[in-house]
Amino acid sequence: MLRSLLVLVICVVCASTERQRKKKANPEPSLARGWGENLEWAKSYEEGLAKMVKSGKPLMVIHHKEDCQFSQALKKVFAAEKSIQKMAEEHFVMLNTVEETWDPNMTPDWQLRSQNPLC
């Protein structure tokens, strides 16, 4: 009986340790994606709209591509500039997305001007 209890305790400890190891090895990606870790980011357009209505703040949507040199340059400045981070935190509901969308409300500005993207 004592051996069975000991084996059970060891199995529970091992399973718990394995879960913690996997959690550390595969952390959830940050919603900030490098644009400002201290900002509260909406998970989706729908969540952003709901937060916008509740807070009365406008929704700022940042469309970017990970492999775009212009997006990367803007990200560095946006994340490093304290005044930009403060303004974003105090005056906007923030959402950044790397996903393509067909929603006309989420169309990047460059698509409104031409069919040739910069990136």
C-alpha positions as CSV (number, residue, x, y, z in Angstrom):
1,M,0.0,0.0,0.0
2,L,2.8,2.4,0.9
3,R,4.6,1.6,-2.4
4,S,1.5,2.3,-4.4
5,L,1.1,5.6,-2.7
6,L,4.7,6.5,-3.3
7,V,4.5,5.6,-7.0
8,L,1.3,7.7,-7.3
9,V,3.0,10.7,-5.7
10,I,6.1,10.4,-8.0
11,C,3.8,10.2,-11.0
12,V,1.9,13.3,-10.0
13,V,5.1,15.2,-9.4
14,C,6.6,14.1,-12.7
15,A,3.5,15.1,-14.6
16,S,3.4,18.5,-13.0
17,T,7.1,19.1,-13.7
18,E,6.6,18.0,-17.4
19,R,3.7,20.5,-17.7
20,Q,5.7,23.3,-16.3
21,R,8.6,22.4,-18.6
22,K,6.4,22.4,-21.7
23,K,4.8,25.7,-20.6
24,K,8.3,27.4,-20.4
25,A,9.4,25.8,-23.7
26,N,6.4,27.0,-25.7
27,P,5.2,30.3,-24.2
28,E,2.3,32.0,-25.8
29,P,3.4,34.7,-28.2
30,S,2.9,38.2,-27.0
31,L,0.1,40.2,-28.5
32,A,2.5,43.2,-28.6
33,R,4.7,41.5,-31.3
34,G,7.5,44.0,-30.3
35,W,5.3,47.1,-30.6
36,G,5.2,47.8,-26.9
37,E,5.1,45.1,-24.2
38,N,3.7,47.5,-21.6
39,L,0.6,48.3,-23.7
40,E,-2.7,46.4,-23.4
41,W,-3.3,44.9,-26.8
42,A,-6.7,43.6,-28.1
43,K,-6.6,40.0,-29.3
44,S,-8.9,40.6,-32.3
45,Y,-10.7,43.3,-34.2
46,E,-14.0,42.3,-32.5
47,E,-12.4,42.6,-29.0
48,G,-10.9,45.9,-30.0
49,L,-14.3,47.2,-31.1
50,A,-15.8,46.1,-27.8
51,K,-13.1,47.8,-25.8
52,M,-13.4,50.9,-27.9
53,V,-17.2,51.1,-27.1
54,K,-16.6,50.5,-23.5
55,S,-13.7,52.9,-23.0
56,G,-14.8,55.6,-25.5
57,K,-11.3,55.6,-26.9
58,P,-10.7,55.2,-30.7
59,L,-9.2,51.9,-32.0
60,M,-5.7,52.1,-33.4
61,V,-5.1,49.2,-35.8
62,I,-1.5,48.6,-36.8
63,H,-1.2,46.5,-39.9
64,H,2.3,45.2,-40.4
65,K,4.3,42.4,-42.0
66,E,7.1,40.6,-40.2
67,D,9.3,40.6,-43.4
68,C,8.7,44.3,-44.3
69,Q,11.6,46.6,-43.8
70,F,9.3,49.6,-43.4
71,S,7.1,47.8,-40.8
72,Q,10.3,46.8,-38.9
73,A,11.6,50.4,-38.9
74,L,8.3,51.8,-37.7
75,K,8.1,49.1,-35.0
76,K,11.6,50.1,-33.6
77,V,10.6,53.7,-33.3
78,F,7.1,53.0,-32.0
79,A,8.4,50.7,-29.3
80,A,11.4,52.9,-28.3
81,E,9.7,56.3,-28.1
82,K,8.2,56.8,-24.6
83,S,5.9,59.6,-25.7
84,I,4.4,57.4,-28.4
85,Q,3.9,54.5,-25.9
86,K,2.3,56.9,-23.4
87,M,0.0,58.3,-26.0
88,A,-1.0,54.8,-27.2
89,E,-1.7,53.7,-23.6
90,E,-3.7,56.7,-22.6
91,H,-5.7,57.6,-25.7
92,F,-6.2,54.5,-27.8
93,V,-7.4,50.9,-27.7
94,M,-4.5,49.1,-29.5
95,L,-4.6,46.2,-32.0
96,N,-1.8,45.0,-34.2
97,T,-2.2,42.4,-36.8
98,V,-0.1,40.6,-39.3
99,E,-3.1,38.7,-40.7
100,E,-4.5,39.4,-44.2
101,T,-8.1,40.5,-44.0
102,W,-11.0,41.0,-46.4
103,D,-12.9,43.2,-44.0
104,P,-13.2,46.7,-45.6
105,N,-13.0,48.3,-42.2
106,M,-9.6,46.7,-41.7
107,T,-8.1,47.6,-45.1
108,P,-4.6,49.0,-44.8
109,D,-4.2,52.6,-46.0
110,W,-2.0,51.6,-48.9
111,Q,-4.7,49.4,-50.4
112,L,-7.0,52.5,-50.5
113,R,-4.4,54.4,-52.6
114,S,-3.2,51.8,-55.0
115,Q,-3.0,48.1,-55.6
116,N,0.8,48.0,-55.2
117,P,1.9,47.5,-51.6
118,L,5.1,48.9,-50.3
119,C,6.1,45.5,-48.8
